[in-house]
Amino acid sequence: MTPPKHWQDPLNAAIGVGILVSPWLAGYALVQPALANAVIVGMLLFTVSVGAAVVGRPWVECAVVALGAWMLAAPWALAFTDERSTKVALVLGGLVLLLGTGALATELRGRVRAGGGVEG
C-alpha cells in the first residue's frame, strides 16, 4: 500500500465523513439546505481527499481548498436557518480550508524544488 502523498489528505477524508453525518449527529437533519449541503460536500470531500492522497496533483488539492471555502460560505449562500448547522459548517470548513491550503503549499513547494513547475 502506498502511503498518502500528504498527511492532511486522510484527515480531510475523515472530516468529509464527519461532514456527511453531521446533520444527524448535530441534530440539524430537518434543515433542508444544510442537510443537502452536508451530504453533497461530505461525499465530495471524502472522494477528492482520497484522490489527493493517491494522485497528489495541485488541482486535486485546489478542489479540497475550494470545498473548504464553500463550507465557509454555505451558511450565507444557502441561507441556513439553524445555528448548529452554521457552526458545523464554519468550524469544519475552516479546518478543511487550512489543511487543504497546507497540502497545496507543500505540493507546490515540492514541484518547484524538483524543477517541475506548477502545472499539473
C-alpha angles and dihedrals in degrees: 000000000000115000116239116274092234130018089231094064099072089043091053090048089055090048088052089058089047091052090048094055097033096098090063097037095046095037104243100112091122093060097092102199092046092045094050092045093050094049095047097041092042093054093043093048092049092049096044092045092052088049091049091052090055105031102032098195122149093240091059091051088048088057090055090050090049092052090051091049091048091052088055092050098039099085090061099032092051097032098236109205097196125080093211094054090049093051093048092049093049097045098043093037091052091049092049091047092052095046093044093049090051093051091046092050091049091049093050093046090051092050094048091049090049090052091241097121122222101283113120 
